[in-house]
Amino acid sequence: MNTSVEDDAVTKRKERNMFIFLTVFLAPILSVIIVGALGFTIWISQILTGPPTS
């Protein structure tokens, strides 16, 4: 029974660490990459096709 309690504690610690990694590091990094890629795509398309006209 003691090993089950220790396993639960290790699992909870791993889950907490993964949650912190995902929310503090991975989500902001992915957001910057996605927004940057969209901006770069729009910039390149405007170089090739010209600015949008009204």
PAZAPA-4460 file (N, C-alpha, C; in steps of 0.05 Angstrom, whole numbers, plus 32768, in hexadecimal, padded with zeros to 4 digits):
% residues 54
    n_x    n_y    n_z   ca_x   ca_y   ca_z    c_x    c_y    c_z   seq   type   mol
   8010   7FE8   8000   8000   8000   8000   8011   8019   8000     1      M     A
   8028   8018   800C   803A   802F   800E   8044   8037   7FF2     2      N     A
   8049   8023   7FE1   8053   8029   7FC6   803E   8037   7FB5     3      T     A
   8025   8030   7FBA   800F   803D   7FAB   800D   805A   7FB2     4      S     A
   8011   8061   7FCB   8010   807D   7FD3   8027   808C   7FC7     5      V     A
   803F   8080   7FC6   8056   808C   7FBA   8053   808F   7F9C     6      E     A
   8047   807B   7F8F   8042   807D   7F73   802E   8093   7F6C     7      D     A
   8019   8096   7F7D   8006   80AC   7F79   8014   80C7   7F7C     8      D     A
   8026   80CA   7F8F   8034   80E3   7F93   8046   80E9   7F7C     9      A     A
   8053   80D5   7F71   8065   80D9   7F5A   8054   80E1   7F42    10      V     A
   803D   80D3   7F3E   802C   80D9   7F27   8021   80F6   7F29    11      T     A
   8019   80FE   7F41   800E   8119   7F44   8024   812E   7F3F    12      K     A
   803C   8128   7F48   8053   813B   7F44   8059   813D   7F26    13      R     A
   8058   8126   7F18   805D   8126   7EFB   8047   8136   7EEC    14      K     A
   802E   8132   7EF4   8018   8140   7EE8   801A   815E   7EEC    15      E     A
   8022   8166   7F05   8025   8183   7F0B   803B   818F   7EFA    16      R     A
   8052   8181   7EF9   8068   818B   7EE9   8062   818D   7ECC    17      N     A
   8053   817A   7EC1   804B   817B   7EA5   8037   8192   7EA0    18      M     A
   8025   8196   7EB2   8012   81AD   7EB0   8021   81C7   7EB0    19      F     A
   8034   81CA   7EC2   8044   81E3   7EC3   8054   81E7   7EAA    20      I     A
   8060   81D2   7EA0   806F   81D3   7E87   805D   81DC   7E70    21      F     A
   8045   81CF   7E6E   8033   81D6   7E57   8029   81F2   7E59    22      L     A
   8022   81FB   7E70   8015   8216   7E72   802A   822D   7E73    23      T     A
   8041   8228   7E7E   8055   823E   7E81   8067   823F   7E69    24      V     A
   806E   8228   7E5D   8082   8228   7E48   8076   8222   7E2D    25      F     A
   8069   820B   7E2A   8061   8202   7E10   804B   8213   7E03    26      L     A
   8036   821A   7E11   8021   822A   7E06   802A   8245   7DFC    27      A     A
   8039   8255   7E0C   8043   826E   7E01   8056   826B   7DE9    28      P     A
   8067   8258   7DEA   807A   8254   7DD4   806B   824D   7DBB    29      I     A
   8057   823A   7DBD   8047   8233   7DA5   8037   824B   7D9B    30      L     A
   802D   825C   7DAD   801D   8273   7DA5   802F   8286   7D95    31      S     A
   8047   828B   7D9E   8059   829D   7D90   8061   8292   7D75    32      V     A
   8065   8278   7D73   806D   826B   7D5A   8055   826D   7D46    33      I     A
   803D   8267   7D4F   8026   8268   7D3D   8020   8284   7D33    34      I     A
   8021   8298   7D45   801C   82B3   7D3D   8032   82BD   7D2B    35      V     A
   804B   82B6   7D31   8061   82BE   7D20   805F   82B1   7D04    36      G     A
   8057   8298   7D03   8055   828B   7CE9   803E   8297   7CD9    37      A     A
   8028   829E   7CE5   8012   82AB   7CD7   801B   82C7   7CCC    38      L     A
   8029   82D6   7CDD   8032   82F0   7CD4   8046   82EE   7CBD    39      G     A
   8058   82DA   7CBF   806C   82D6   7CAA   805E   82CE   7C90    40      F     A
   804A   82BD   7C92   803B   82B4   7C7A   802D   82CC   7C6D    41      T     A
   8020   82DD   7C7D   8013   82F4   7C72   8027   8307   7C65    42      I     A
   803D   830B   7C72   8052   831D   7C68   805D   8313   7C4D    43      W     A
   8063   82F9   7C4B   806D   82EE   7C32   8058   82F0   7C1C    44      I     A
   803F   82EA   7C23   8029   82EB   7C0F   8026   8308   7C05    45      S     A
   8029   831C   7C16   8027   8337   7C0D   803F   8340   7BFC    46      Q     A
   8056   8335   7C01   806E   833A   7BF0   8068   832F   7BD4    47      I     A
   805D   8317   7BD3   8059   830A   7BB9   8041   8315   7BAA    48      L     A
   802B   831C   7BB8   8013   8323   7BAA   800C   8341   7BAC    49      T     A
   801A   834F   7BBD   8014   836C   7BC1   8001   836F   7BD9    50      G     A
   7FFE   8387   7BE2   7FEC   838C   7BF9   7FCF   8388   7BF1    51      P     A
   7FBE   8383   7C04   7FA1   8380   7BFE   7F96   839A   7BF4    52      P     A
   7F84   8399   7BE1   7F77   83B1   7BD6   7F5B   83B4   7BE1    53      T     A
   7F51   83CC   7BE0   7F36   83D0   7BEB   7F21   83CF   7BD5    54      S     A
***
